[in-house]
Amino acid sequence: MKSHDFGKQGEDFAEEFLRQHGYRILVRNYRVKRGEIDLIADDQGMIVFVEVKTRKANDWNAFEAVGPVKQRRMIHAATQYLVETFGREDIHSRFDVLAVLLGDNGEFKGDLIKEAFSIF
């Protein structure tokens, strides 16, 4: 399986996983010039920017995979989204990371890290 296809399957799983946990998906694969966000969702009135990390092995930490450079790019994209959508950037929001792991049985499982990092 190509890595793009694998990543898309992980994002498909992530979208359904978040829905089952009460999130309402607003946007998928939001891109701006210097950043991107895999999923933007509403979680009980809060805008949530979600980075999805899909892997085949259980020997990694999703939070570590979202380092300072990726965080800055996500913050930039999130700010653009908030300004485009609400006309301002000071909307209450958060950044989550969803680790999606393909198990030995061929099924995905998810581990959600809420408020994985903040703008400040």
C-alpha positions in Angstrom: 0.0 0.0 0.0 1.3 3.5 -0.9 2.0 5.8 2.0 -0.6 8.3 0.6 -3.3 5.6 0.6 -2.2 4.5 4.1 -2.4 8.1 5.3 -5.8 8.6 3.8 -7.1 5.4 5.4 -5.8 6.8 8.8 -7.5 10.1 8.2 -10.8 8.3 7.3 -10.5 6.3 10.5 -9.7 9.5 12.4 -12.7 11.3 11.1 -15.0 8.5 12.2 -13.2 8.1 15.5 -13.7 11.8 16.3 -17.4 11.7 15.3 -17.9 8.8 17.6 -16.4 10.9 20.4 -18.8 13.8 19.8 -16.8 16.0 17.4 -18.5 17.6 14.4 -16.1 17.6 11.5 -16.0 21.1 9.8 -13.1 20.8 7.4 -10.7 18.1 6.2 -7.2 18.9 4.9 -7.2 22.6 5.3 -4.2 24.1 3.6 -2.6 27.5 3.4 0.7 28.7 2.0 2.8 27.8 5.1 0.8 25.2 6.9 -2.0 22.6 7.0 -4.4 21.0 9.4 -5.7 17.5 8.9 -9.1 18.0 10.5 -10.9 21.0 11.9 -13.8 20.1 14.2 -16.3 21.4 16.7 -16.2 19.8 20.1 -19.1 21.1 22.1 -18.7 24.7 20.8 -14.9 24.7 20.8 -13.0 24.8 17.5 -10.4 22.0 17.5 -7.5 21.7 15.1 -6.5 18.0 14.8 -3.2 16.6 13.6 -3.5 12.9 12.6 -0.5 10.7 12.8 -0.9 7.2 11.3 1.7 4.5 11.9 2.0 0.7 11.6 4.2 0.2 14.7 3.5 0.9 18.3 7.1 2.2 19.0 6.4 5.9 18.5 4.9 8.8 20.4 2.4 10.9 18.4 3.1 13.9 20.5 6.9 13.8 19.7 6.0 13.5 16.0 4.4 16.9 16.2 7.4 19.0 17.0 7.9 22.8 17.2 8.1 23.3 13.4 4.8 21.4 12.8 3.2 23.2 15.7 4.2 26.6 14.2 2.7 25.6 10.8 -0.5 24.4 12.4 -0.8 27.6 14.5 -0.3 29.7 11.3 -3.0 27.7 9.4 -5.3 27.8 12.4 -5.0 31.6 12.6 -5.8 31.9 8.9 -8.8 29.6 9.3 -10.2 31.6 12.3 -9.7 34.9 10.5 -11.3 33.6 7.3 -14.2 32.0 9.1 -14.9 34.3 12.0 -13.2 37.5 11.0 -10.8 37.3 14.0 -8.2 35.0 15.5 -9.1 35.2 19.2 -11.7 32.4 19.0 -11.5 29.9 21.8 -9.8 26.9 20.2 -7.4 24.0 20.9 -4.9 21.7 19.2 -5.4 17.9 19.5 -3.2 15.1 18.2 -4.8 11.8 17.2 -2.5 8.8 17.0 -3.9 6.2 14.6 -2.2 2.8 14.9 -2.7 -0.1 12.5 -2.6 -3.2 14.6 -1.3 -6.7 13.8 -4.9 -7.7 13.2 -5.3 -5.1 10.4 -7.6 -2.8 12.3 -6.9 0.8 13.2 -7.2 2.1 16.8 -7.0 5.7 18.0 -5.4 7.5 20.9 -6.5 11.1 21.3 -4.4 13.7 23.0 -6.5 16.7 23.8 -4.8 20.1 24.1 -1.5 18.6 22.9 0.0 22.0 22.7 -1.1 25.6 22.8 -0.3 28.9 21.1 1.3 30.4 24.2 
